[in-house]
Structures are given as C-alpha cells and as structure tokens.
Amino acid sequence: MTAELLSSFGTMLSPGVLALLVLGTVLGVVFGAIPGLNGGMLVALSLPLTFGWHPLTAIALLIGQYVGSIAGGLISATLLNIPGSPSNMMTTLDAMPMARRGQAVRALQLGIVASFFGGLVSWLALVFLSPPLATFALRFGPPEYFALVLSAMALIATLSAGSLTRGLLAGALGMIAALPGLDQVTAQTRLTFGFGQMAGGFELLAVLIGIFAVSQLISDARPQRTAEIITLAKGSRSIRISDFVRQKWNLLRSSLIGTWVGILPGVGGSVGSIMAYASARSMSRTPEQFGKGSEEGVLASESANNATIGGAIIPMITMGIPGSIIDVILIAALTVHDIRPGPLLFQSNPEVVYGFMSSLLLANIVMVVFMLVALRWLARLMTVPKSVLVPTLLVCCILGTYAVNNRLFDVWVMLAFGLVGLAFRGLKLPIAPFVIGFILTPIAEVNLRSALIANEGDWTIFFTRPIAGVFMVLAILFLLAPLAGYLRKRLGSRSAAPT
C-alpha cells in the first residue's frame, strides 16, 4: 500500500494536476465563504468540465473543492453569523461573539488550523480503515448489498432534519424519481410517459444541479435582510502553538467524532459538529463560556466538520454508499469515467483509491496555507452582491447541464428539479434523503430482485444470511428508534402531570 500511495502523491504533485487541486481548493474556499453558495453547488457545476479528463485529474479538482468549501464556511460564520454550510452552524455560537470582541482574526485562525487538524485525522482513518473495510465488503452478495442500502437509507431518513416522517417522505420521493427509464432486470422501459428522452431515466447531473444549485440560486434571488458584517480589526492576538497544545484532547476527540459520524452514510458534517461541540462543552472546565466566545467551541466545531470529509469518503470508495451529499456527486464523477465505486475498486482501479487519499491530504495542506495567507482578502467576499453572482451561476448551470448530452430536455429536467428543491426548502423537507434515495434506489432494486430470483422468491434470505441479517435488524432499529423516543417522552410527560 505504501508504494501505491507514494506513487499517487507523485501524480498529484505533477504541475498540471497540482494546479487544478490548488484551483479547486481556492474556489471551494470562496464558494464556502459567500453566503448562499456551497460546496455541493460548486462540485455539481464543475462535474461537466471533467468529462474528458483523466480520473485522477478530476479527483484532484473535486476533492479540493470539497475540502475548501467546508473550511470556507468558517468565514461567513465568524463575520456574518451566517454558517457557510450546515456543518458550520455550531461555529457561529462562539466565533461571532469572539469577532464582536475584536478577536475576529484569532477566531478565524483557530478555526482554520482546527479544520486542518480534523482533516489530517480523517485522512489517517481513510488510509488505514479503507483497505480492511473493502476486503470485508468483498463477502457481500445481492442480499447483503440490499440490506446495507436499506439500513443506510433508514439511517439517513431517521437523522435528516430531525423528523422521521419528513426524512422518509423525501427518501420515498427520491426513489420514485429514480424509477423512470430502463428496467435493469427485464431491459424494458417504464414510466417514460411517451417521452423517448426518458428511456435512460432522468440524467443524474441534471437532477443534482437542479436540486442543489438552481433551487439555491432561486432562493437567493429574493430580497434578503442585510446582515451585520464584522471587520477584521488590526492588532488582534495571533495564534500560537501553545493554544493548540492546551486543546490537544479537545481537538483529537472532536476530530475522531467527526470522522466516525462521516462514516455513517448521509449523516453529514452538521451532526458531527453538534456532537463534538456538545462533548467539548460537557468535558470543559469552563462550560459557561460556550456560546459567549469560547475558543474550545470553535476548535471542536471546525475540527469535527472537516473530519467528516475523510470519514464520508470511506463508505463511498469501499461500498459505493455515499457518506454525504457531495459524495453523491463524486460517485457521479466516477460513473462518468466508467468507474464503479465499491469493494472491487481496490482491485480494478487502485490508482483511483489512492488518488482520493493523496488529494485529500494535499487539499488540506493547500487549504490551511491559502486561508491563513489570504484571510483579509477572503473577508472582503462578504460584500459581493447577489445581483452579480446569481445570474452568472444560473448561466453556468444551464451550460453545464446541456453539455452532458447536448439535449435541451436535460435543461428542462434541471429547471424542474430546481423547483422541486425550492419546494423542499419551503416545506422544510430534507434534500439529502431525496438525493441519496435517487442514487441508491437502482442499486437496491437490482440486488433485491437478483436475490429473490436466485432464491426462488424466498425473502427470508435477507434474515438468514448473517451479514444481511445484521443490516436488516439495524434498518429496523433505525426506524424504531425515533418512535421509541417519542413514546418515552409521552410516558414521561404523563407521569410528570399532576393527578
């Protein structure tokens, strides 16, 4: 493994590939810093550009954007009290109070270095956990794959937006959207409604750009209240190595929490940062300072949310299960290059696996250097007018979608799913279960039907095979957990009521 990893670093450090990795990281930081823009939008917009590229070149650009966008959200969270991404939500609680006390530079520097530390820990997890997990996944047959996908979708629906009902509804709608097109078992078209363009189903890229980028752009086009902007005061106390030595256990614990949460399919960086923040507060000697400008809170939140990136890549490359929304787009990028993520990826395309590993570490190094050097310039991004950004990015969405198949039909699909995404935002339905349901449904359907055909319709195969049985039980537990919590709360309120 060492030789392959070193060879991959050599490829990534070649001038052309390294330039694209740096460009991707810088663009990711910029998109993450500007409120209303996000990494999912940037990666989806960039995907059409990579069609003719070598897979490792595409990975360098997209991983750079991934890392940069998560770290860049720290800037708007600190200076505007607006999280650049959901994973930066907890950062606002302490970074903004620090900025109001004239410590904006210090808050940003602490967050940047913490992000790098979290990325480093998750990179180590990616390097050492991926090979054994892929070897274990080689034992999977159709029953195991179906049970795994089912448990992943149940977990995503349970944790999304804190509502099981909304998560299940969004996931079911994503599954329905994946049904039109060619039946992969019978090779017959279905649900095309007479449109020949739908024989292949909805184009994945059109759906992703529509529901992520277009819906966000439409939402941002509406007039919004001007937010308070904190400027970077000169003379703020700079960070020192001793600041991080004192917080070494907080950083390590938060990074491990973020990595573990990232491995869970579709959970996302926001859950990781919340858990790390809560853990840091419970173990702090000064918990009363949290929410009032605590440096411990900033370090915990930022190290955890960046650590989820490496954690999320682990299930993607080893089992083909996206660990986050951006990983869905990365799977689409691999599919475009005729590469299927999963346990066989280590045998069929090992250079791709090690490309993810090397680019993740390099992107984190570029991120920390660029953000520390260009901090004051990045702060000026808070004043970029939406009247310039929105129409420019909308044109990019249209051109990028049309370029895939040179079909105007895909543009209409993109716009339609843009409206779907806008409706989801208005109804407070989580987008993650929809998108992950859309991409995992074909995998689940093929493996379900293959398992039933091979076993003459005997559905007990999903429970009698040990690995499949474990995943099926987990799926049931994931779905019952919120119900058990609800019943416990109701019984508790009744017992507390006066008689």
C-alpha positions in Angstrom: 0.0 0.0 0.0 2.9 2.4 0.8 4.3 2.2 -2.7 0.9 2.9 -4.3 0.2 5.8 -2.0 3.7 7.4 -2.7 3.1 6.9 -6.5 -0.2 8.6 -6.1 1.4 11.6 -4.4 3.9 11.8 -7.2 1.0 12.0 -9.7 -0.9 14.6 -7.7 2.3 16.7 -7.3 2.8 16.9 -11.0 2.4 20.6 -12.1 -0.8 20.3 -14.1 -2.7 18.2 -11.5 -1.4 20.2 -8.6 -2.5 23.4 -10.2 -6.1 22.0 -10.6 -6.1 20.8 -7.0 -5.0 24.3 -5.8 -7.6 25.9 -8.1 -10.3 23.6 -6.7 -9.4 24.3 -3.1 -9.3 28.1 -3.7 -12.7 28.0 -5.5 -14.1 25.9 -2.7 -13.0 28.3 0.0 -14.5 31.2 -2.0 -17.8 29.4 -2.5 -17.9 28.3 1.1 -17.2 31.9 2.3 -20.0 33.6 0.3 -23.4 33.1 2.0 -25.9 31.2 -0.3 -23.2 29.3 -2.2 -22.0 25.9 -1.1 -19.7 23.1 -2.0 -22.4 20.9 -3.4 -23.3 23.6 -5.9 -19.7 24.1 -6.9 -18.9 20.4 -7.3 -22.1 19.9 -9.4 -21.2 22.8 -11.6 -17.6 21.6 -12.1 -18.5 18.0 -12.9 -19.3 18.5 -16.7 -15.9 20.1 -17.1 -14.1 16.8 -16.1 -15.7 14.5 -18.7 -12.7 14.3 -20.9 -10.1 14.4 -18.1 -8.1 11.6 -16.6 -9.9 10.3 -13.5 -7.1 11.4 -11.1 -7.2 14.9 -12.5 -10.9 15.1 -11.9 -10.5 13.8 -8.4 -7.9 16.5 -7.6 -10.2 19.3 -8.7 -13.3 18.0 -7.0 -11.7 16.9 -3.7 -10.0 20.4 -3.5 -13.4 22.0 -3.9 -14.9 19.6 -1.3 -12.3 20.4 1.4 -12.2 24.2 0.6 -15.9 24.7 0.7 -16.3 23.1 4.2 -13.4 25.1 5.6 -14.5 28.3 3.8 -17.9 28.3 5.6 -16.0 29.4 8.7 -15.5 32.9 7.3 -19.2 33.9 7.0 -20.0 32.1 10.2 -17.5 34.3 12.0 -18.0 37.7 10.2 -21.7 37.5 9.3 -23.1 35.0 11.9 -24.3 33.0 8.8 -22.9 29.5 8.5 -21.4 28.9 5.1 -22.7 25.4 5.2 -24.8 23.5 7.8 -21.7 22.0 9.2 -20.5 25.5 10.3 -23.7 26.1 12.3 -22.1 25.4 15.7 -19.2 27.6 14.9 -21.4 30.7 14.8 -22.2 30.3 18.5 -18.7 31.2 19.6 -16.8 32.7 16.6 -19.2 35.6 16.2 -19.0 36.6 19.9 -15.2 36.5 19.6 -15.4 38.7 16.5 -17.6 41.2 18.3 -14.9 41.5 21.0 -12.4 42.4 18.3 -10.9 38.9 18.1 -12.2 38.0 14.6 -8.7 37.3 13.2 -7.9 35.0 16.1 -11.3 33.1 15.8 -10.7 32.6 12.1 -7.1 31.4 12.6 -8.2 29.0 15.3 -10.9 27.6 13.1 -8.6 27.2 10.1 -5.9 25.3 11.9 -8.6 23.2 13.6 -10.0 22.3 10.2 -6.6 21.2 9.1 -6.2 19.0 12.2 -9.6 17.4 11.7 -8.8 16.8 8.0 -5.4 15.1 9.0 -7.1 12.8 11.5 -9.8 11.8 9.0 -7.1 11.2 6.3 -5.3 8.7 8.6 -8.6 7.0 9.1 -9.2 6.9 5.3 -5.7 5.4 4.7 -5.9 2.7 7.4 -9.6 1.8 7.5 -10.5 1.6 3.8 -8.5 -1.5 2.8 -9.8 -3.8 5.5 -13.3 -2.5 5.1 -13.1 -3.1 1.3 -11.8 -6.7 2.0 -14.8 -7.3 4.3 -17.2 -5.9 1.7 -16.0 -8.5 -0.9 -18.0 -11.0 1.1 -21.2 -9.2 0.1 -23.7 -10.7 -2.3 -27.1 -9.3 -3.5 -28.8 -9.9 -0.2 -26.0 -8.1 1.8 -25.9 -5.2 -0.6 -29.7 -4.7 -0.5 -29.7 -4.9 3.3 -26.8 -2.4 3.5 -28.5 0.1 1.2 -31.8 -0.3 3.2 -30.1 0.3 6.5 -28.2 3.3 5.1 -31.4 4.9 3.8 -33.2 4.2 7.1 -30.4 5.9 9.0 -30.4 8.9 6.6 -34.2 9.3 6.9 -34.1 9.0 10.7 -31.5 11.7 11.2 -32.4 14.1 8.5 -33.9 17.4 9.7 -34.8 15.7 13.0 -38.0 14.3 11.6 -38.5 10.7 10.6 -41.7 11.4 8.7 -40.1 14.1 6.6 -37.0 12.1 6.0 -39.0 9.1 4.9 -41.2 11.2 2.6 -38.1 12.8 1.0 -36.4 9.5 0.5 -39.6 7.9 -1.0 -39.8 10.8 -3.5 -36.2 10.3 -4.5 -36.9 6.6 -5.0 -39.9 7.4 -7.2 -37.8 9.8 -9.3 -35.3 7.0 -9.9 -37.9 4.6 -11.4 -38.4 6.0 -14.9 -36.2 4.6 -17.6 -34.8 1.2 -18.4 -35.6 -1.7 -16.2 -32.2 -3.2 -15.4 -33.5 -6.7 -15.0 -36.0 -7.0 -17.9 -34.4 -4.4 -20.2 -37.9 -2.8 -20.8 -38.6 0.9 -20.5 -41.1 2.0 -17.8 -42.8 5.2 -16.7 -41.5 7.2 -19.7 -45.0 8.7 -20.5 -44.2 8.6 -24.2 -41.1 10.7 -24.0 -38.2 9.0 -25.8 -35.7 11.1 -24.0 -36.7 9.4 -20.7 -35.6 6.0 -21.9 -32.5 6.3 -19.8 -34.2 8.0 -16.9 -33.5 11.4 -15.5 -29.9 12.5 -16.1 -28.2 12.4 -12.7 -26.2 15.6 -13.3 -29.4 17.5 -14.3 -31.1 16.3 -11.1 -28.1 17.2 -8.9 -27.5 20.7 -10.4 -31.3 21.4 -10.3 -32.0 20.4 -6.8 -28.7 21.8 -5.3 -27.7 24.8 -7.4 -30.8 26.1 -9.2 -33.0 25.9 -6.1 -30.4 27.7 -4.0 -30.0 30.4 -6.7 -33.8 31.0 -7.0 -33.9 31.3 -3.2 -31.0 33.7 -3.1 -32.6 35.9 -5.9 -35.2 37.0 -3.4 -34.6 40.2 -1.4 -32.9 39.5 1.9 -32.3 41.4 5.1 -28.8 42.9 5.2 -26.7 41.1 7.8 -24.2 42.6 10.2 -20.7 42.4 8.9 -17.7 42.3 11.3 -14.5 43.7 10.0 -11.0 42.3 10.8 -9.5 44.6 13.4 -5.8 45.1 13.4 -3.8 44.1 16.4 -5.8 41.0 17.3 -3.7 38.5 19.2 -2.4 35.8 16.8 -2.5 32.1 17.5 0.4 30.2 18.9 1.3 26.5 19.0 0.6 26.5 22.8 -3.0 27.4 22.1 -3.4 24.0 20.3 -1.2 22.1 22.7 -3.6 23.1 25.6 -6.6 21.9 23.5 -5.0 18.7 22.1 -7.5 16.4 23.7 -10.4 18.5 22.6 -9.1 18.6 19.0 -8.4 14.9 18.9 -11.7 13.9 20.4 -13.7 16.2 18.1 -11.8 15.0 15.1 -12.5 11.4 15.9 -16.2 12.2 16.5 -16.3 13.9 13.1 -14.6 11.0 11.4 -16.9 8.5 12.9 -20.0 10.5 12.0 -18.7 11.0 8.5 -18.5 7.2 8.0 -22.2 6.9 8.8 -24.0 7.2 5.4 -25.6 10.5 4.7 -25.5 11.9 8.3 -23.4 14.9 7.4 -21.0 17.4 9.0 -23.7 19.2 10.9 -24.3 16.2 13.1 -20.6 15.7 13.6 -20.1 19.3 14.7 -23.1 19.2 17.0 -21.9 16.0 18.7 -18.3 17.3 19.0 -19.5 20.7 20.4 -21.7 19.0 23.0 -18.9 16.7 24.0 -16.4 19.6 24.3 -18.8 21.5 26.5 -19.6 18.6 28.8 -15.8 18.0 29.3 -14.8 21.6 29.6 -13.6 23.3 32.8 -15.5 26.4 31.8 -18.7 25.2 30.1 -20.4 28.5 31.0 -18.2 30.2 28.3 -19.7 28.2 25.5 -22.0 30.4 23.4 -20.2 33.5 24.6 -17.0 33.3 22.6 -15.3 30.1 23.8 -12.2 29.1 21.8 -12.9 25.5 22.8 -16.2 25.6 21.0 -14.7 27.0 17.8 -11.9 24.3 17.8 -14.4 21.5 18.4 -16.9 22.5 15.7 -14.3 23.2 13.0 -12.2 20.1 13.6 -15.2 17.9 13.6 -16.9 19.2 10.4 -13.7 19.0 8.3 -13.0 15.5 9.7 -16.3 14.2 8.3 -14.9 14.6 4.8 -12.4 11.8 5.1 -14.9 9.7 7.1 -17.5 10.1 4.4 -15.2 9.0 1.6 -14.6 5.7 3.3 -18.0 4.1 2.7 -18.1 5.7 -0.8 -15.0 4.0 -2.1 -15.3 0.7 -0.2 -19.0 0.0 -0.6 -20.4 2.6 -3.1 -22.5 4.2 -0.4 -22.3 8.0 -0.3 -21.3 9.3 3.1 -22.6 12.8 2.3 -24.4 14.8 -0.4 -21.1 15.8 -2.1 -20.1 12.2 -2.2 -23.2 11.5 -4.3 -21.7 13.9 -6.9 -18.3 12.3 -6.6 -20.0 8.9 -7.3 -21.5 10.5 -10.4 -18.0 11.8 -11.4 -16.6 8.2 -11.2 -19.5 6.8 -13.1 -18.9 9.3 -15.9 -15.4 7.8 -16.2 -16.7 4.2 -16.2 -15.5 3.6 -12.7 -17.8 2.0 -10.2 -17.0 2.6 -6.5 -17.2 -0.4 -4.2 -15.0 -3.2 -2.8 -13.8 -4.2 -6.3 -12.4 -0.6 -6.8 -9.3 -1.6 -4.9 -8.6 -4.3 -7.4 -9.9 -2.8 -10.7 -8.8 0.8 -10.2 -6.4 1.1 -7.2 -4.9 4.3 -8.6 -8.3 5.9 -8.0 -8.5 4.8 -4.4 -5.0 6.2 -3.6 -5.8 9.3 -5.7 -8.6 10.1 -3.2 -6.1 9.5 -0.3 -3.3 11.7 -1.7 -5.6 14.5 -2.9 -7.4 14.7 0.4 -4.1 15.4 2.3 -2.8 17.8 -0.2 -6.1 19.7 -0.4 -6.0 20.2 3.4 -2.4 21.5 3.2 -3.4 23.9 0.4 -6.5 25.0 2.4 -4.7 25.9 5.6 -1.9 27.8 3.8 -4.2 29.7 1.5 -6.7 30.7 4.1 -4.1 31.9 6.6 -2.3 33.9 4.0 -5.4 35.4 2.2 -7.5 35.9 5.3 -8.1 39.6 4.9 -8.8 39.3 1.2 -11.3 36.5 1.9 -13.1 38.7 4.4 -14.0 41.1 1.5 -16.1 38.4 -0.1 -18.8 39.1 2.4 -19.7 42.2 0.3 -20.1 40.5 -3.1 -23.6 41.5 -4.4 -26.0 38.7 -5.2 -27.2 40.6 -8.3 -23.9 39.6 -9.9 -23.5 36.1 -8.6 -27.0 34.7 -9.2 -27.4 35.3 -13.0 -23.8 34.3 -13.7 -24.1 31.0 -11.9 -27.5 30.2 -13.4 -26.0 30.5 -16.9 -23.2 28.1 -15.8 -25.9 25.7 -14.6 -27.6 25.7 -18.0 -24.5 25.3 -20.0 -23.1 22.6 -17.8 -26.3 20.5 -17.9 -26.7 20.9 -21.7 -23.1 19.9 -22.4 -23.5 16.4 -21.0 -25.7 15.0 -23.8 -26.3 18.2 -25.9 -30.0 17.8 -25.1 -32.4 20.7 -24.2 -34.5 18.1 -22.4 -31.9 17.8 -19.7 -32.1 21.6 -19.2 -35.8 21.4 -18.6 -35.2 18.5 -16.2 -32.7 20.6 -14.3 -35.1 23.5 -14.1 -37.9 21.2 -12.9 -35.8 19.7 -10.2 -34.8 23.3 -9.3 -38.4 24.0 -8.5 -38.6 20.6 -6.6 -35.7 21.7 -4.5 -37.3 25.1 -3.8 -40.5 23.3 -2.7 -38.4 21.1 -0.4 -36.9 24.2 1.2 -40.3 25.8 1.6 -41.9 22.6 3.1 -38.8 22.0 5.3 -38.2 18.6 3.6 -34.5 17.5 3.8 -32.8 17.2 0.4 -30.2 14.6 1.5 -32.7 11.7 1.7 -34.2 12.6 -1.7 -30.8 12.7 -3.5 -29.4 9.6 -1.8 -32.7 7.8 -2.3 -32.4 8.7 -6.0 -28.9 7.3 -6.4 -29.3 4.3 -4.2 -32.6 3.0 -5.5 -31.2 1.4 -8.7 -28.6 -0.4 -6.6 -31.2 -1.6 -4.1 -33.7 -2.7 -6.8 -31.2 -4.7 -8.8 -29.8 -6.5 -5.7 -33.3 -7.1 -4.2 -34.6 -8.7 -7.4 -31.4 -10.6 -8.0 -31.5 -12.1 -4.5 -35.2 -13.1 -4.9 -34.7 -14.6 -8.3 -31.6 -16.6 -7.2 -33.6 -17.9 -4.1 -36.9 -18.6 -5.9 -38.7 -15.7 -4.2 -37.7 -16.7 -0.7 -37.5 -13.4 1.2 -36.1 -15.0 4.4 -32.7 -15.0 2.7 -32.3 -11.4 3.9 -32.5 -12.5 7.5 -30.9 -16.0 7.4 -27.6 -14.8 6.0 -25.6 -13.4 8.9 -24.3 -10.1 7.4 -27.6 -9.3 5.6 -29.5 -10.1 8.8 -27.4 -7.7 10.8 -28.1 -4.9 8.4 -31.8 -5.7 8.2 -32.0 -5.6 12.0 -30.1 -2.3 12.0 -32.6 -0.8 9.5 -35.5 -1.8 11.7 -33.8 -0.4 14.8 -33.0 2.9 13.0 -36.7 3.3 12.0 -38.0 2.3 15.5 -35.6 4.5 17.5 -37.5 7.8 16.9 -40.8 6.1 17.7 -39.3 4.7 21.0 -38.0 8.2 21.9 -41.4 9.7 21.2 -43.2 7.1 23.3 -40.7 7.6 26.1 -41.3 11.3 26.0 -45.1 10.9 26.1 -45.0 8.5 29.0 -42.6 10.8 30.9 -44.9 13.8 30.4 -47.9 11.8 31.6 -46.1 10.6 34.7 -45.0 14.1 35.5 -48.5 15.5 35.1 -50.3 16.4 38.3 -53.0 13.9 39.4 
